[in-house]
């Protein structure tokens, strides 16, 4: 029986485990320093929004396209997963148009004037001039979804457990150590899945110099937003952004945020928090009934580090110290929405490893 060890229990690791554990012959063990329920600056998944806002280029859109199909199914058919459907608006500011047209924006395709994802969402439409806030050149609206990550991550764990996967706490210095940590016994694991996210920059045997954090600060409030919204930039700083999303099942509304490359700071900045709330209240006055910042009922402040990789996500197999490793890391801010597409590719790579002739 194939013996597989997954390193990491964020959304990427859990989704890989879920799909691999569906294959009844597989023995799957998850080894992770952090598990759902934990909060740590190394562990990005519990801090994420999370929603579906396509960020890839059309050429690299397969992961998000496949992810959308499965997440939408969960939202409509599996209420206990903690996902709900919600309208989303994307605004393009007048002052950002030149930069957007030159391709000089961090979010790749999200703010394109003729986005590829227009064909992904059945109800996609461009907004009329009358529907745009002041200062916006154009915008679009489509039916998307938002995930209550505090429910969804434990739900994934439950599905994996139901399929027989075993979870163990562990800290690794080298990725090859994982091959000897399977619960299945019988010697070394056949393949190790590396879903360590940002820690792939430090983990022995991987130590990818292209991996770096993109710091994101948010404010979680009890106010509910009638729809999700984001805009293409802010007047405050180049690394500050503006978005609003209400999580499913009472998970609160996430106000963001920041997008600071290379920043490891784990503590919220009070000035940034004030700017986040001010921008949200200006973009969507109805969220506080026109009361501005003082109308927000704050649950907490949060900071997460998006696991970015220069050159894009790494999904490939390689042999490290005699151990077959399949990598799946570097998702930056789109880990949830691309999780199923990426995990499907991991399953395919695992199959390639397992079907190779034994030498």
C-alpha positions in Angstrom: 0.0 0.0 0.0 1.4 3.4 -0.9 2.8 5.2 2.1 2.6 9.0 1.9 3.6 11.7 4.4 2.3 15.3 4.0 4.3 18.0 5.7 2.2 21.0 6.7 -1.5 21.4 7.8 -2.5 24.7 6.1 -5.1 24.7 3.4 -2.7 23.3 0.8 -1.6 20.4 3.0 -5.1 19.6 4.1 -6.5 19.6 0.6 -3.7 17.4 -0.7 -4.3 15.0 2.2 -8.1 15.0 1.5 -7.6 14.0 -2.1 -4.9 11.5 -1.4 -6.8 9.9 1.4 -9.8 9.4 -0.9 -7.8 6.7 -2.6 -8.4 3.8 -0.2 -5.0 2.1 -0.8 -3.1 5.1 0.4 -1.7 5.3 3.9 -1.5 9.1 4.6 0.2 10.8 7.6 0.2 14.5 8.2 3.2 16.0 10.1 2.8 19.6 11.1 4.2 22.1 13.6 0.9 24.0 13.5 -2.6 22.6 13.2 -6.1 24.1 12.8 -6.9 25.9 16.0 -3.4 27.3 16.3 -2.4 31.0 15.7 1.2 31.6 14.8 2.9 34.0 12.4 4.4 31.0 10.5 0.8 29.7 9.9 -1.0 31.7 7.3 -4.2 29.7 6.7 -6.2 30.7 9.8 -5.6 34.4 9.1 -6.8 34.3 5.4 -10.1 36.0 4.4 -10.7 33.8 2.4 -12.6 34.3 -0.8 -12.3 33.8 -4.6 -10.8 36.7 -6.5 -8.9 35.4 -9.6 -5.3 36.7 -9.5 -3.6 34.5 -12.1 -2.9 35.2 -15.7 -5.2 33.4 -18.2 -2.2 31.1 -19.1 -1.9 30.0 -15.5 -5.6 30.0 -14.6 -6.1 26.2 -14.5 -5.6 26.0 -10.7 -8.1 28.7 -9.9 -10.6 27.5 -12.5 -10.6 24.0 -11.0 -10.6 25.4 -7.4 -13.7 27.5 -8.1 -15.7 24.6 -9.3 -15.1 22.5 -6.2 -15.5 25.4 -3.7 -18.7 26.4 -5.3 -20.0 22.9 -5.0 -19.1 22.9 -1.3 -20.9 26.2 -0.8 -24.1 24.9 -2.3 -24.1 21.3 -1.2 -22.0 21.0 2.0 -23.1 23.7 4.5 -21.0 22.3 7.3 -17.9 23.3 5.3 -18.5 26.9 6.3 -18.6 28.5 2.8 -21.3 30.8 1.4 -22.0 32.4 -1.9 -21.7 36.2 -2.0 -21.6 38.9 -4.7 -18.2 40.5 -5.3 -17.3 43.9 -6.8 -13.9 44.8 -8.2 -13.2 48.5 -8.8 -10.5 50.0 -11.0 -9.5 53.5 -9.9 -9.0 56.2 -12.5 -5.5 57.0 -11.2 -4.4 53.3 -11.5 -5.5 52.8 -15.1 -2.2 53.6 -16.8 -0.3 51.2 -14.4 -2.9 48.5 -14.9 -2.6 48.7 -18.6 1.1 48.4 -18.5 0.9 45.3 -16.3 2.5 46.9 -13.3 0.2 45.7 -10.6 0.8 43.1 -7.9 -2.5 41.3 -8.4 -1.8 40.3 -11.9 -5.1 39.8 -13.7 -7.6 40.8 -11.0 -8.0 44.4 -12.2 -7.7 43.9 -16.0 -10.3 45.9 -17.9 -11.3 42.7 -19.9 -10.4 39.9 -17.4 -10.2 36.3 -18.5 -12.5 35.4 -15.5 -15.4 37.1 -17.2 -16.1 33.6 -18.7 -15.6 31.8 -15.4 -18.5 33.4 -13.5 -22.0 32.9 -15.0 -23.3 36.2 -13.8 -20.2 38.4 -14.5 -21.0 41.9 -15.7 -19.3 45.2 -16.0 -20.8 47.9 -13.8 -22.5 51.0 -15.2 -21.0 54.5 -14.5 -24.0 55.1 -12.2 -22.9 52.2 -10.0 -19.4 53.3 -9.5 -18.1 55.2 -6.4 -16.3 58.5 -7.0 -12.8 58.1 -8.4 -13.5 54.8 -10.1 -13.0 54.5 -13.8 -14.8 51.1 -14.1 -15.6 47.9 -12.3 -17.2 44.6 -12.5 -19.5 42.4 -10.4 -19.8 38.6 -10.2 -21.1 35.9 -7.8 -18.2 34.6 -5.8 -17.9 33.0 -2.3 -16.3 33.6 1.1 -15.0 31.0 3.5 -15.1 30.9 7.2 -11.6 29.5 7.6 -12.2 28.7 11.3 -14.8 26.2 10.2 -13.4 25.1 6.9 -10.0 24.0 8.1 -11.4 21.7 10.9 -13.9 20.4 8.3 -11.0 19.4 6.1 -9.4 17.7 9.0 -12.6 15.8 9.7 -12.8 14.6 6.1 -9.2 13.5 6.1 -9.8 11.6 9.4 -12.9 9.9 8.0 -10.7 8.7 5.1 -8.2 7.2 7.5 -5.5 9.9 7.5 -3.5 10.3 10.8 -2.3 13.7 12.1 0.9 14.1 14.2 2.7 17.2 15.6 6.3 17.5 14.5 9.0 20.0 13.7 11.4 19.1 10.9 14.9 20.4 10.2 15.1 18.6 6.9 12.4 17.5 4.5 13.8 14.0 4.2 13.1 13.4 7.9 9.4 13.1 7.1 10.0 9.9 5.3 10.5 8.1 8.6 7.5 9.7 10.4 4.6 7.7 8.8 2.1 6.0 11.1 2.0 3.1 8.7 5.3 1.5 9.7 7.0 -0.7 7.2 10.0 1.5 6.7 10.4 4.7 4.7 7.5 6.5 3.1 7.2 6.2 -0.7 6.7 9.9 -1.1 6.7 13.1 0.9 4.5 16.1 0.1 6.0 19.5 1.0 3.3 22.0 1.7 5.2 24.0 4.3 4.4 27.4 2.6 6.6 30.2 3.9 8.8 27.8 5.8 10.0 26.3 2.5 12.4 29.3 2.7 14.1 27.7 5.7 13.5 24.0 5.7 16.6 21.9 5.1 16.7 20.2 1.7 14.4 22.9 0.2 15.6 26.3 1.5 14.1 28.1 -1.5 15.6 31.6 -1.8 12.7 32.6 -4.0 10.2 32.3 -1.1 9.4 35.4 0.9 6.6 36.8 3.1 4.0 39.3 2.0 2.7 40.8 5.2 -1.1 41.3 5.4 -2.7 43.1 8.2 -6.5 42.9 8.7 -9.2 44.1 11.1 -12.1 41.6 11.8 -15.4 43.3 12.7 -18.9 42.2 13.6 -20.4 44.6 11.0 -21.8 42.7 8.0 -21.1 43.8 4.4 -23.9 43.4 1.8 -21.3 42.3 -0.8 -17.5 41.8 -1.1 -15.5 44.6 -2.6 -11.9 45.5 -3.5 -10.3 48.4 -5.4 -7.1 48.6 -7.4 -5.1 50.8 -5.0 -5.1 53.4 -2.2 -3.8 56.9 -1.6 -2.1 55.9 1.6 0.9 53.8 0.4 1.9 51.5 -2.5 1.8 48.5 -0.2 -1.6 49.2 1.3 -4.8 47.8 -0.2 -8.5 47.9 0.4 -10.9 45.0 0.5 -14.0 43.9 2.5 -15.4 40.4 2.8 -17.9 38.8 5.2 -17.1 35.2 6.2 -19.8 32.6 6.3 -21.6 31.4 9.4 -21.0 34.4 11.6 -17.2 34.4 11.0 -17.0 38.2 11.0 -16.1 40.6 8.3 -12.5 41.0 7.3 -11.2 44.4 6.4 -7.9 44.7 4.7 -5.2 45.4 4.3 -1.6 45.5 3.5 0.6 43.8 0.9 4.2 44.4 2.2 6.8 42.2 0.5 9.6 40.9 2.6 8.1 42.1 5.9 8.1 39.6 8.8 6.5 41.8 11.5 3.9 39.8 13.4 2.3 42.5 15.4 -0.5 44.7 14.2 0.3 48.4 13.5 -2.2 50.7 15.1 -1.8 53.4 12.4 -2.3 50.8 9.6 -5.4 49.5 11.4 -6.9 53.0 11.5 -6.2 53.5 7.8 -7.7 50.1 7.0 -10.9 51.0 8.7 -11.1 54.5 7.3 -10.7 53.2 3.7 -13.4 50.5 4.3 -15.9 53.0 5.7 -15.2 55.4 2.8 -15.6 52.7 0.1 -18.7 51.1 1.7 -20.4 53.8 4.0 -23.4 51.5 4.7 -21.2 49.0 6.6 -21.2 51.4 9.6 -24.5 53.1 8.7 -22.6 56.2 7.8 -20.8 56.5 11.1 -17.3 56.1 9.7 -14.6 54.3 11.7 -16.3 54.8 15.0 -19.2 52.6 13.7 -17.0 49.5 13.5 -17.5 46.8 16.2 -14.1 45.2 16.3 -13.5 41.5 17.0 -9.8 41.5 16.7 -6.7 42.7 14.7 -4.7 40.2 12.8 -1.5 39.8 10.8 -0.6 37.0 8.4 2.3 36.3 6.1 1.3 35.3 2.6 3.7 32.6 1.4 4.9 34.3 -1.8 7.4 32.8 -4.3 9.1 34.9 -7.0 8.4 33.2 -10.3 5.2 31.6 -9.1 4.0 28.5 -7.3 6.2 25.4 -7.2 4.4 22.1 -8.0 6.9 19.5 -9.1 8.7 16.4 -7.9 12.3 15.8 -7.0 14.5 13.3 -5.2 16.1 14.7 -2.0 18.6 12.6 -0.1 17.0 9.5 -1.7 13.5 10.5 -0.8 10.9 11.4 -3.4 9.3 14.8 -2.6 6.4 16.5 -4.3 6.4 20.2 -3.7 3.3 22.4 -3.5 4.1 25.9 -2.1 4.4 29.5 -3.0 0.7 30.4 -3.4 1.0 33.9 -2.1 -2.6 35.2 -1.5 -4.5 32.7 -3.5 -3.9 29.4 -1.6 -7.6 28.7 -0.9 -9.0 29.5 -4.3 -6.3 27.4 -6.0 -6.2 24.6 -3.4 -8.1 22.0 -5.3 -6.5 22.6 -8.6 -3.0 22.4 -7.1 -3.9 19.4 -5.0 -5.1 17.5 -8.1 -1.7 18.2 -9.7 0.0 16.9 -6.6 -2.1 13.7 -6.8 -1.0 13.2 -10.4 2.7 13.7 -9.5 2.4 11.2 -6.6 0.9 8.7 -9.1 4.0 9.3 -11.4 6.3 8.6 -8.5 4.5 5.5 -7.4 4.2 4.0 -10.9 8.0 4.4 -11.6 9.8 1.1 -12.0 11.7 0.1 -8.8 15.4 0.1 -9.4 
